[in-house]
Amino acid sequence: MKRNAALGSGLLLCLASAAHAADLTPQQALLSLEGEWTGALEYRDYQSDKWFALPVSRTVKMLEDKTTVLETSRYDDGPKTGIVYIYGLSAFEPDGRTLASASFRKGKPASEDRETVSLAKGATAENWTLYFDSTATDDDRPARIRVTMTYKDNAYTTLKEIDFTDDATETWITRNRSHMKRVKP
């Protein structure tokens, strides 16, 4: 009898998890990142084709409307530049698939972006992957851009890949990646 009750409880837990996964939206996944994070940003320098890593800290704050997110990233760009702050403001448009964002950094023009966001199948609140697709410029060249963000165990990674569209081939190259660990919810 105890085994049947345990099996029944296990089945109930599986069904609840499946229902919970079906309910998770890209917006909810992104909002779950609220808190303080620390980690590293790694980027490829196009001229030297070498990788560089910078320690980074990030704060993600949901604003009062419960849909807009303010992200503040801080990293040390060396003795010449010093501490760099990047401020990002983002929210989903009414279609629930388009993320509109604006980014601000001292000494650089503001940037505005719209990305189509999708959530991988089988996503749960504890383990999910988001895909962001857009068209923009990178290194002053037109490009298709895709970002993959994976969250698990209070940590997330991002991988940004670029396909320059001003050439005849489809060649995706990794532009940057980050690894972040939650410091404080």
C-alpha positions as CSV (number, residue, x, y, z in Angstrom):
1,M,0.0,0.0,0.0
2,K,2.8,2.4,0.8
3,R,4.5,1.7,-2.5
4,N,1.2,2.5,-4.4
5,A,0.9,5.7,-2.4
6,A,4.5,6.6,-3.3
7,L,4.0,5.7,-6.9
8,G,0.8,7.8,-6.9
9,S,2.7,10.7,-5.3
10,G,5.5,10.4,-7.8
11,L,3.0,10.4,-10.7
12,L,1.3,13.5,-9.3
13,L,4.7,15.2,-8.9
14,C,5.5,14.3,-12.6
15,L,2.2,15.7,-13.8
16,A,2.6,18.8,-11.7
17,S,6.1,19.3,-13.2
18,A,4.8,18.8,-16.7
19,A,2.0,21.3,-16.2
20,H,4.4,23.8,-14.6
21,A,6.8,23.4,-17.6
22,A,3.9,24.0,-20.0
23,D,3.0,27.2,-18.2
24,L,6.6,28.7,-18.3
25,T,6.9,31.6,-20.8
26,P,10.0,33.3,-22.1
27,Q,9.0,36.4,-20.1
28,Q,8.8,34.4,-16.8
29,A,12.1,32.8,-17.5
30,L,13.8,36.1,-18.0
31,L,12.1,37.6,-14.9
32,S,13.5,34.7,-12.9
33,L,16.9,36.2,-13.3
34,E,16.2,39.0,-10.9
35,G,19.0,39.4,-8.4
36,E,22.8,39.9,-8.3
37,W,25.2,37.8,-10.4
38,T,28.9,37.5,-10.8
39,G,31.0,35.8,-13.5
40,A,33.0,36.4,-16.6
41,L,32.4,37.8,-20.1
42,E,34.6,36.2,-22.8
43,Y,34.8,37.8,-26.2
44,R,36.6,37.3,-29.5
45,D,38.7,40.1,-30.9
46,Y,38.1,40.0,-34.6
47,Q,41.5,41.5,-35.5
48,S,43.7,39.1,-33.6
49,D,41.1,36.2,-33.4
50,K,42.1,35.9,-29.7
51,W,39.8,35.4,-26.8
52,F,39.7,37.7,-23.8
53,A,37.9,37.3,-20.5
54,L,36.7,40.0,-18.1
55,P,35.2,39.5,-14.7
56,V,31.7,41.0,-14.6
57,S,29.0,41.6,-12.1
58,R,25.4,42.1,-13.1
59,T,22.3,43.2,-11.3
60,V,18.9,42.4,-12.8
61,K,15.9,44.3,-11.3
62,M,12.3,43.9,-12.2
63,L,10.7,47.4,-12.2
64,E,7.4,48.3,-10.6
65,D,5.3,47.4,-13.6
66,K,6.4,43.8,-13.2
67,T,7.3,43.4,-16.9
68,T,10.2,45.8,-17.5
69,V,13.7,44.8,-16.5
70,L,16.7,47.0,-15.7
71,E,20.0,45.2,-16.1
72,T,23.3,46.8,-14.9
73,S,26.6,45.2,-15.9
74,R,30.0,46.3,-14.5
75,Y,33.4,45.2,-15.6
76,D,36.9,46.5,-15.6
77,D,38.2,47.2,-19.1
78,G,41.8,47.8,-18.0
79,P,43.8,50.9,-16.9
80,K,43.0,53.0,-20.0
81,T,39.2,52.6,-19.9
82,G,38.6,51.6,-16.2
83,I,35.2,50.4,-14.9
84,V,32.6,50.2,-17.6
85,Y,28.9,50.3,-16.8
86,I,26.3,49.1,-19.3
87,Y,22.6,49.7,-18.6
88,G,19.9,47.8,-20.4
89,L,16.2,48.2,-20.2
90,S,14.0,45.6,-21.8
91,A,10.4,44.3,-21.9
92,F,8.3,42.0,-24.0
93,E,6.0,43.5,-26.6
94,P,2.3,42.5,-26.5
95,D,2.9,39.5,-28.8
96,G,4.9,37.8,-26.0
97,R,7.6,36.7,-28.5
98,T,9.4,40.0,-29.2
99,L,11.8,41.4,-26.7
100,A,12.4,45.1,-27.1
101,S,15.5,46.5,-25.4
102,A,17.7,49.6,-25.2
103,S,21.3,49.7,-24.0
104,F,23.3,52.6,-22.7
105,R,27.1,52.9,-22.2
106,K,29.1,56.0,-21.5
107,G,30.9,57.2,-24.7
108,K,28.9,55.0,-27.0
109,P,25.7,55.6,-29.0
110,A,22.6,54.1,-27.4
111,S,21.5,50.9,-29.0
112,E,17.9,49.6,-29.6
113,D,17.1,46.0,-30.5
114,R,14.2,43.7,-31.1
115,E,14.7,40.0,-30.8
116,T,12.4,37.1,-31.4
117,V,12.6,34.9,-28.3
118,S,11.6,31.2,-28.0
119,L,11.8,28.7,-25.1
120,A,13.2,25.2,-25.6
121,K,10.8,22.3,-25.1
122,G,10.8,20.7,-21.7
123,A,11.7,24.0,-19.9
124,T,11.0,24.3,-16.2
125,A,11.5,27.2,-13.7
126,E,14.7,25.5,-12.5
127,N,16.1,24.5,-15.9
128,W,15.5,26.4,-19.1
129,T,17.0,27.5,-22.4
130,L,16.0,30.6,-24.3
131,Y,16.9,31.4,-28.0
132,F,17.1,35.1,-29.1
133,D,17.2,35.8,-32.9
134,S,17.7,39.2,-34.5
135,T,19.2,41.1,-37.4
136,A,21.6,43.9,-36.6
137,T,25.2,45.0,-37.2
138,D,28.4,43.6,-35.6
139,D,31.8,45.0,-36.2
140,D,30.1,47.5,-38.5
141,R,28.8,44.7,-40.7
142,P,25.2,43.5,-41.2
143,A,24.6,40.2,-39.5
144,R,22.1,37.7,-38.2
145,I,22.6,37.2,-34.5
146,R,21.5,34.4,-32.3
147,V,22.0,34.2,-28.6
148,T,21.4,31.0,-26.5
149,M,20.8,31.5,-22.8
150,T,20.8,28.4,-20.5
151,Y,19.8,28.5,-16.8
152,K,20.3,25.8,-14.3
153,D,21.3,25.5,-10.6
154,N,21.2,29.3,-10.0
155,A,23.7,29.9,-12.8
156,Y,23.3,30.9,-16.5
157,T,25.4,31.0,-19.6
158,T,25.0,32.9,-22.8
159,L,26.5,32.2,-26.2
160,K,26.3,34.9,-28.9
161,E,26.9,33.8,-32.5
162,I,27.1,35.9,-35.6
163,D,26.5,35.2,-39.3
164,F,27.7,38.2,-41.4
165,T,25.2,38.7,-44.2
166,D,27.4,40.7,-46.5
167,D,29.1,37.6,-47.8
168,A,27.9,34.7,-49.9
169,T,28.2,32.0,-47.2
170,E,26.4,31.1,-44.0
171,T,29.1,30.9,-41.4
172,W,28.2,31.2,-37.7
173,I,31.1,32.4,-35.5
174,T,31.1,32.8,-31.7
175,R,31.3,36.4,-30.8
176,N,31.1,36.2,-27.0
177,R,29.9,34.1,-24.1
178,S,29.3,34.7,-20.5
179,H,29.1,32.5,-17.4
180,M,27.2,33.9,-14.4
181,K,26.4,32.6,-10.9
182,R,23.7,34.0,-8.7
183,V,25.2,35.8,-5.7
184,K,21.9,37.1,-4.2
185,P,18.3,36.7,-5.2
